[in-house]
C-alpha cells in the first residue's frame, strides 16, 4: 500500500499570516523557515520533501509541524529556556535607572554619564549591565536635543490662523509660504570632488575658498508645490518688498495669503505701506520661535541637500544659476505640500502653559 501523508489543517487566517512571514524582508530567517514548513505541510507534502525544499533536517520539519498542530501560530515561537535566575534584582535595577536619570556628582566634572563611568561609580555592576538596561529602557545619556517654547502672547490665534490656511484655504485664494534663505555661500573646494564609485562614497575636501554669498527669496504655493524665487545680495525690507511685488505679479487678480515669520524686514514701514495699498495681499505671521510652521522651510531643506551643500562654486553667479536650474526643474515635477497637524496637536506641545509637566 502507498503511504498517505496527513495534510496539516491550516485556517485561512493563519495561512495569510504565514504567507506574509515568508514574504517579509524584516523577519528572521528562522521564522521564515518555520512558516514555509507549515505551509508546505498544509499542502500535504511529506517531511522528506519539505526538508529538501526548505533546507533543513527531517526532525526539524516534524518538530514545527507538530508544534503548529498543537498550539497554532503561538507554537512557532521559541519555547522558554531554562537557566539561572537573573542576578540583577528589581530593586537594584531601579537604583541603576535612578542614578542614570540623576546628574553626575559635581566632583566628576562631567555633564552626563557614560556606561563605564556609571558602573565605576556604582561599584557592583559592570558597564555591560548598565548598557543593557539603557537599551531596554531606551535611555541615551550621550544624546541631547534642542527645544524652544513659544512665548508669543498670540500663540493660539496665530497657530489657528495658519493651520486654517493650510487645511481649509479660502475659496479662490492662493496660500503661499514665503521666507528668505540667507547667507548661501559660494564655496570652491580646494581639490576636485572625487566621484561616487562602487564601494566608495563621493568625497570632497573639507577646506574651501569662499566667493561671496547670496540670499534666496522663495514663495511656495501650498496647493501645488510650485516655487516663485529671486536671489538678492542682501535681505532687508527693500529686497523683501521687491519680492512681494514679484509674487503679486506672478498671481494677478488673485487674493494672496502669505505665511511669513517674524523677521524685522517683514514689518518694514515701506512693506506695510505697500500692503495697505494692495489689500489683496495679506501677511500671516507664524508665532515666535515657530518658523517651522512655514512650509517653505521644508523646500529650503530639500534644495540645500540636493543642489547646494555638496557642490563647488567659483562665483556667486554659479550659485544663483544652480538655484534657478533646480527650481525650474522642481516646478516641472512639484507636488503639493500636505499639512497634517491640527491646531490642538500643535498647541499640546508648543504651549508651555498648556502642559507644564514634561517627561524626559
Backbone torsions as a table, in degrees:
resi	resn	phi	psi	omega
1	UNK	NA	146.8	178.2
2	UNK	-76.8	145.2	178.2
3	UNK	-77.1	133.5	179.0
4	UNK	-107.6	127.0	178.5
5	UNK	-92.1	128.9	179.9
6	UNK	-72.8	127.0	179.9
7	UNK	-75.7	128.7	179.3
8	UNK	-71.2	128.9	-178.0
9	UNK	-81.4	116.2	-178.9
10	UNK	-124.5	127.4	177.8
11	UNK	-69.7	156.7	-179.0
12	UNK	-63.6	-34.4	178.7
13	UNK	-65.8	-45.8	178.4
14	UNK	-64.9	-35.0	-179.0
15	UNK	-63.1	-39.0	178.2
16	UNK	-65.0	-40.9	179.0
17	UNK	-63.3	-44.3	-178.7
18	UNK	-64.8	-40.4	178.3
19	UNK	-64.0	-38.8	178.4
20	UNK	-66.0	-34.4	177.0
21	UNK	-66.9	-39.9	179.6
22	UNK	-65.0	-38.1	-176.2
23	UNK	-83.0	-19.3	-174.5
24	UNK	-67.8	144.0	178.2
25	UNK	-95.7	-16.7	-175.6
26	UNK	-97.8	-4.0	-177.9
27	UNK	-86.8	155.7	-178.4
28	UNK	-69.0	155.4	-179.5
29	UNK	-62.4	-38.9	-177.5
30	UNK	-66.4	-36.8	178.2
31	UNK	-69.5	-35.9	175.2
32	UNK	-63.6	-41.7	-179.5
33	UNK	-62.7	-44.1	-179.4
34	UNK	-64.1	-39.8	178.9
35	UNK	-64.4	-40.9	178.9
36	UNK	-64.6	-40.4	179.6
37	UNK	-58.9	-47.8	-177.5
38	UNK	-65.6	-42.2	-180.0
39	UNK	-62.7	-42.7	179.3
40	UNK	-67.7	-36.0	176.6
41	UNK	-66.0	-31.4	177.0
42	UNK	-69.6	-19.0	176.2
43	UNK	-88.1	-2.9	177.8
44	UNK	87.2	14.4	179.7
45	UNK	-75.1	144.9	177.7
46	UNK	-70.1	159.6	-176.2
47	UNK	-60.2	-36.7	-178.8
48	UNK	-62.9	-44.8	-179.4
49	UNK	-68.6	-39.0	177.7
50	UNK	-60.8	-45.0	179.8
51	UNK	-60.2	-38.7	179.8
52	UNK	-66.8	-41.8	-178.2
53	UNK	-70.6	-41.4	-175.6
54	UNK	-80.6	-29.4	-177.9
55	UNK	88.4	44.7	179.4
56	UNK	-140.5	-176.1	179.7
57	UNK	-87.9	161.4	179.0
58	UNK	-63.8	-42.0	177.2
59	UNK	-58.8	-32.5	177.9
60	UNK	-65.1	-42.4	176.9
61	UNK	-60.0	-47.3	-179.7
62	UNK	-60.8	-42.2	-178.4
63	UNK	-58.4	-51.6	-173.4
64	UNK	-79.0	-26.4	174.0
65	UNK	-67.1	-42.7	178.9
66	UNK	-69.5	-37.0	-179.9
67	UNK	-64.2	-41.5	178.3
68	UNK	-66.9	-41.6	-179.3
69	UNK	-61.0	-30.8	-177.9
70	UNK	-85.9	-44.6	-170.6
71	UNK	-124.0	3.7	-179.9
72	UNK	69.6	-148.8	-177.9
73	UNK	-62.1	-31.6	179.0
74	UNK	-62.7	-27.9	-179.0
75	UNK	-73.7	-9.7	-179.0
76	UNK	-88.2	-1.5	176.0
77	UNK	-84.1	170.9	178.2
78	UNK	-76.7	135.7	178.1
79	UNK	-73.6	150.0	177.3
80	UNK	-57.5	138.8	-179.2
81	UNK	-100.9	145.1	176.3
82	UNK	-77.6	158.8	179.3
83	UNK	169.1	176.8	-179.0
84	UNK	-68.7	145.4	177.4
85	UNK	-63.9	150.8	-179.5
86	UNK	-60.5	139.9	-177.9
87	UNK	-79.8	-23.8	-177.0
88	UNK	-87.4	114.9	180.0
89	UNK	-76.4	164.4	178.9
90	UNK	-63.5	-37.7	179.8
91	UNK	-63.2	-41.8	-179.4
92	UNK	-70.6	-36.2	175.9
93	UNK	-59.2	-45.2	178.8
94	UNK	-61.1	-38.3	179.9
95	UNK	-65.8	-41.5	179.8
96	UNK	-65.5	-42.4	179.2
97	UNK	-65.6	-39.8	178.5
98	UNK	-64.0	-40.1	178.1
99	UNK	-65.6	-36.9	178.5
100	UNK	-61.8	-41.9	-176.2
101	UNK	-77.3	-16.4	178.6
102	UNK	-88.8	147.7	178.0
103	UNK	-67.9	149.5	178.4
104	UNK	-62.4	151.4	177.2
105	UNK	-56.7	147.4	-174.9
106	UNK	-60.0	-34.4	-175.5
107	UNK	-67.2	-16.5	178.1
108	UNK	-76.3	-22.6	175.4
109	UNK	72.4	21.5	-179.7
110	UNK	-120.1	157.9	-178.7
111	UNK	-91.5	-19.4	-177.4
112	UNK	-155.6	163.0	-177.5
113	UNK	-80.5	145.7	159.7
114	UNK	-106.2	162.0	-177.5
115	UNK	-63.7	-39.2	-179.4
116	UNK	-69.0	-40.7	-178.9
117	UNK	-66.9	-41.4	179.1
118	UNK	-66.9	-40.6	178.4
119	UNK	-61.7	-41.9	178.6
120	UNK	-66.3	-38.2	179.8
121	UNK	-65.7	-40.0	179.8
122	UNK	-75.5	-34.8	171.9
123	UNK	91.6	-34.2	-172.8
124	UNK	-117.6	17.3	175.6
125	UNK	-132.3	156.8	178.4
126	UNK	-92.5	160.5	178.2
127	UNK	-66.5	-24.5	176.8
128	UNK	-65.6	-41.3	178.0
129	UNK	-64.4	-43.0	178.4
130	UNK	-61.2	-45.8	180.0
131	UNK	-61.3	-40.6	-179.8
132	UNK	-64.0	-41.9	178.1
133	UNK	-65.7	-41.2	178.3
134	UNK	-60.6	-40.9	179.8
135	UNK	-65.8	-42.0	-179.4
136	UNK	-63.3	-42.2	-176.1
137	UNK	-95.9	7.2	177.1
138	UNK	55.1	49.0	176.6
139	UNK	-104.4	131.3	-178.2
140	UNK	-135.5	79.1	-176.3
141	UNK	-61.1	-22.5	-178.2
142	UNK	-78.1	-10.8	-178.3
143	UNK	-98.6	150.2	173.9
144	UNK	-143.6	145.7	177.6
145	UNK	-130.1	159.6	-178.5
146	UNK	-101.1	157.9	174.9
147	UNK	-150.3	162.1	177.1
148	UNK	-155.5	115.7	174.8
149	UNK	-79.0	140.6	175.9
150	UNK	-75.7	135.2	177.2
151	UNK	-107.0	13.2	-178.0
152	UNK	-65.9	124.4	178.9
153	UNK	-66.0	-18.2	178.2
154	UNK	-104.5	27.3	-175.5
155	UNK	-53.7	-52.8	-175.1
156	UNK	-61.9	-45.1	-178.2
157	UNK	-64.1	-41.7	-177.8
158	UNK	-70.5	-42.2	178.1
159	UNK	-62.3	-45.2	178.9
160	UNK	-60.1	-41.9	-178.9
161	UNK	-62.2	-50.9	-174.8
162	UNK	-70.7	-42.6	177.4
163	UNK	-61.7	-37.4	176.4
164	UNK	-61.8	-39.5	177.1
165	UNK	-63.5	-40.0	-178.1
166	UNK	-71.5	-46.4	-173.5
167	UNK	-85.8	-32.3	-177.6
168	UNK	-136.9	71.2	-177.6
169	UNK	-64.1	147.4	178.8
170	UNK	-59.2	140.6	-177.2
171	UNK	-64.3	130.3	178.4
172	UNK	81.7	-5.4	-178.5
173	UNK	-98.4	164.9	177.3
174	UNK	-114.8	128.1	177.2
175	UNK	-101.4	123.1	-178.4
176	UNK	-124.2	139.3	174.5
177	UNK	-102.5	120.9	-171.4
178	UNK	-121.9	136.8	175.4
179	UNK	-166.3	174.0	177.5
180	UNK	-115.7	140.0	169.2
181	UNK	-107.5	101.2	-172.4
182	UNK	-90.3	166.4	174.2
183	UNK	54.8	43.7	173.1
184	UNK	-78.3	114.5	-174.1
185	UNK	-79.4	158.0	171.2
186	UNK	-112.9	79.3	-176.2
187	UNK	-88.3	131.1	175.2
188	UNK	-103.5	114.9	-178.6
189	UNK	-61.7	143.6	-176.1
190	UNK	-69.4	-20.9	178.1
191	UNK	-136.1	156.6	-179.7
192	UNK	-60.0	145.2	178.3
193	UNK	-71.6	131.6	177.7
194	UNK	-85.1	124.8	-172.7
195	UNK	-72.2	165.5	176.2
196	UNK	-61.8	135.3	175.4
197	UNK	-134.4	166.1	177.4
198	UNK	-61.2	124.4	-179.6
199	UNK	76.9	7.3	-177.7
200	UNK	-143.3	125.9	178.3
201	UNK	-74.2	161.6	172.6
202	UNK	-59.6	142.0	-178.0
203	UNK	-125.9	144.7	176.2
204	UNK	-143.8	151.2	-178.5
205	UNK	-69.2	149.5	-177.8
206	UNK	-78.8	-21.3	-178.0
207	UNK	-99.9	153.3	-175.8
208	UNK	-156.8	167.8	176.1
209	UNK	-111.1	131.4	-179.4
210	UNK	-86.0	140.1	178.2
211	UNK	-122.1	31.5	178.2
212	UNK	102.8	179.5	-177.7
213	UNK	-136.6	163.2	174.0
214	UNK	-139.8	165.4	177.4
215	UNK	-120.3	126.7	178.6
216	UNK	-94.5	121.1	171.3
217	UNK	-97.9	130.4	-177.6
218	UNK	-139.2	142.3	174.9
219	UNK	-124.0	111.1	-177.8
220	UNK	-94.7	120.8	175.9
221	UNK	-79.7	113.8	-172.7
222	UNK	-61.5	-38.4	-174.1
223	UNK	-70.0	-25.1	-176.2
224	UNK	-123.6	-23.4	-174.3
225	UNK	87.7	-0.9	-180.0
226	UNK	-67.8	144.0	-176.1
227	UNK	-120.2	129.9	169.0
228	UNK	-100.8	132.4	-170.7
229	UNK	-136.4	163.0	171.8
230	UNK	-160.4	147.2	177.0
231	UNK	-116.9	130.7	178.3
232	UNK	-130.1	153.4	178.9
233	UNK	-65.6	-28.4	-177.7
234	UNK	-131.3	172.7	-178.8
235	UNK	-134.9	66.4	177.6
236	UNK	-99.7	-176.4	177.5
237	UNK	-61.5	-32.5	-179.9
238	UNK	-63.0	-47.9	-179.9
239	UNK	-67.0	-37.1	179.3
240	UNK	-64.7	-38.7	178.6
241	UNK	-65.9	-40.4	176.3
242	UNK	-58.2	-42.5	-177.8
243	UNK	-70.0	-37.6	176.0
244	UNK	-57.9	-42.7	179.7
245	UNK	-65.5	-37.7	178.2
246	UNK	-64.3	-42.6	179.6
247	UNK	-65.4	-43.0	179.6
248	UNK	-62.1	-36.7	178.8
249	UNK	-69.5	-32.2	-179.6
250	UNK	-71.6	-21.4	179.6
251	UNK	-126.6	70.4	-176.1
252	UNK	-68.0	143.4	174.7
253	UNK	56.2	32.1	176.7
254	UNK	-122.4	144.2	173.9
255	UNK	-75.0	124.7	-175.8
256	UNK	-114.1	129.6	174.6
257	UNK	-115.6	113.8	-174.4
258	UNK	-107.1	122.5	175.4
259	UNK	-89.0	122.1	-179.2
260	UNK	-135.3	164.7	176.5
261	UNK	-94.1	-168.1	-171.9
262	UNK	-96.9	23.5	177.6
263	UNK	-60.4	141.3	-172.3
264	UNK	-59.8	-32.5	-179.3
265	UNK	-62.0	-26.2	-178.8
266	UNK	-74.8	-14.2	178.4
267	UNK	-113.2	19.6	-179.2
268	UNK	-61.3	146.4	-177.1
269	UNK	-57.5	-41.1	180.0
270	UNK	-67.7	-33.9	177.1
271	UNK	-65.1	-45.8	179.9
272	UNK	-61.6	-40.4	-179.4
273	UNK	-65.6	-40.8	179.4
274	UNK	-66.3	-40.5	178.4
275	UNK	-63.1	-36.2	178.8
276	UNK	-64.8	-31.6	179.6
277	UNK	-85.0	-12.2	-178.0
278	UNK	-129.7	72.2	-173.6
279	UNK	-65.3	-12.3	178.2
280	UNK	-72.4	-12.8	178.0
281	UNK	-106.7	118.8	-179.2
282	UNK	-122.4	136.9	177.0
283	UNK	-96.7	139.6	175.6
284	UNK	-124.0	118.4	-172.6
285	UNK	-92.9	136.1	173.5
286	UNK	-71.8	156.4	174.7
287	UNK	-63.4	158.6	177.1
288	UNK	-59.6	144.7	-179.0
289	UNK	61.0	24.2	-178.1
290	UNK	-133.9	35.5	179.9
291	UNK	-64.9	-14.8	176.7
292	UNK	-63.1	-17.0	177.4
293	UNK	-74.5	-11.5	178.7
294	UNK	-86.3	113.6	-173.5
295	UNK	-64.3	-19.3	178.5
296	UNK	-65.3	-20.4	176.4
297	UNK	-62.4	-33.7	176.7
298	UNK	-65.2	-40.0	177.3
299	UNK	-64.8	-41.3	177.8
300	UNK	-59.2	-39.2	177.4
301	UNK	-62.9	-41.4	-178.6
302	UNK	-65.6	-48.6	-177.1
303	UNK	-67.3	-32.0	177.3
304	UNK	-64.6	-46.9	-177.6
305	UNK	-70.5	-35.5	-170.4
306	UNK	-98.3	-17.2	-173.8
307	UNK	-134.8	-17.0	-171.4
308	UNK	-115.6	-52.1	-167.5
309	UNK	-58.6	-40.3	-173.6
310	UNK	-95.8	3.9	-176.9
311	UNK	-91.8	165.4	175.6
312	UNK	-123.3	130.0	-175.1
313	UNK	-127.1	146.6	178.2
314	UNK	-103.1	-3.4	-180.0
315	UNK	-162.7	163.0	175.3
316	UNK	-63.6	-33.6	178.9
317	UNK	-59.7	-39.4	178.8
318	UNK	-64.2	-37.9	178.4
319	UNK	-64.2	-49.5	-177.8
320	UNK	-64.8	-36.0	176.5
321	UNK	-64.0	-41.0	179.3
322	UNK	-64.9	-40.2	178.8
323	UNK	-62.7	-45.0	-177.9
324	UNK	-67.8	-37.9	177.2
325	UNK	-61.6	-43.4	-179.2
326	UNK	-63.9	-45.5	-176.5
327	UNK	-68.2	-37.5	176.1
328	UNK	-60.4	-44.1	178.7
329	UNK	-67.9	-39.4	178.6
330	UNK	-59.0	-45.5	-177.5
331	UNK	-65.8	-22.5	176.9
332	UNK	-76.8	-23.0	-175.6
333	UNK	-125.6	11.0	-171.5
334	UNK	-65.9	155.8	177.7
335	UNK	-132.0	157.8	179.8
336	UNK	-61.6	147.1	172.1
337	UNK	-92.4	119.5	-173.8
338	UNK	-102.2	120.7	176.3
339	UNK	-89.1	134.9	-175.6
340	UNK	-120.2	-21.3	-175.9
341	UNK	-77.9	136.7	175.9
342	UNK	-86.4	167.4	177.6
343	UNK	-58.4	-43.5	-177.6
344	UNK	-63.0	-41.2	-179.8
345	UNK	-65.0	-38.2	179.7
346	UNK	-70.1	-47.2	-177.7
347	UNK	-64.2	-26.6	180.0
348	UNK	-63.1	-28.0	-178.9
349	UNK	-112.9	-19.0	-176.0
350	UNK	-92.9	-18.4	-175.6
351	UNK	-103.3	106.6	-178.3
352	UNK	-62.3	-33.9	-178.0
353	UNK	-72.7	-24.3	-179.0
354	UNK	-73.3	-27.8	-178.6
355	UNK	-150.4	97.0	-175.5
356	UNK	-84.6	-6.4	-179.9
357	UNK	-101.0	119.5	-179.4
358	UNK	-115.4	123.9	178.1
359	UNK	-87.2	139.7	-179.9
360	UNK	-118.0	NA	NA
